[in-house]
Amino acid sequence: MKLSTQEHYSKIRKVLLLILALNWLVAFAKIIYGLITHCSSMTADGFHSLSDGASNIIGIIGIHFACQPVDQDHPYGHKKYETFFSLGIAFMLFLLAFNLAKGGINRLFHPITPRIDAQSFLIMLITMLTNLWVMRYEHKKGKLLKSDILISDAMHTKADIFTSFSVIVTLVVVKLGYPILDPIATIFISIFIAHAGIDIIKESQAVLCDTAAILDCKKIENVVLEIKGVRACHKIRTRGRPDDIHVDLHVQVHPDMHVDNAHKISYAIEDTLKKVIPDITDVVVHIEPLEKN
């Protein structure tokens, strides 16, 4: 059973609130202990986790706009707001990456030897395992609910897992007597974060620039050709989000067909496509007379 728009976004909102609480718990643990021990890579990773929480808030704001009903100014609905706000997450990642890289370069010229102890490793290990669960849970829900916000946020968290792992490796190396690798790791962390931002932009631009939502239109053509009265189907185009696909196509019918029957065929095509492919929300059918040879 397909969820209503409000139910759909209510589920997304609940996921984001849970992830927000976990992200901030992880962030403050790493930031506070990183500042206490003067470990810049741990502190940088903590701010990355803090940006995860900020991206959750952006997501909550985004779905507030996305769940608004169709109105006169937005006849196609507001769902693209979710995709648009995912770009805000990418922007935050780029900003964070820049600041961390700048801080890491500064520490190269003004080195500080961090204090590494058993608690440092314990905090990083617990927070990394927490992030791993968050990423898998959020990505699974994002795919299930076809949510750009959840999938983008999961990619954000995935970057956090890689950076946390690199911090653990850095702590080991620093403990062995190579503190210079702490700021170097911070710079590499910033690169991971920027890469995550680029991935989000690639996903979002596909929707905002109306990239084909269904690449293989053969399935649509086969469904349409099964409908009584349809002689041919061509010029199939699709666009939109994965959960809000718009289709327009041209259908050829017998040239002597009455307009009432042609109209019924148009409705039959729309209803059948929405049943076969539930993510299709709008179908525009152009009826044409079949040319006689």
PyMOL commands that set and color helices and strands:
alter all, ss='L'
color gray80, all
select helices_A, chain A and resi 5-37+40-66+80-109+118-145+148-175+181-208+218-225+259-276
alter helices_A, ss='H'
color red, helices_A
select strands_A, chain A and resi 232-241+244-253+280-289
alter strands_A, ss='S'
color yellow, strands_A
deselect
rebuild
show_as cartoon
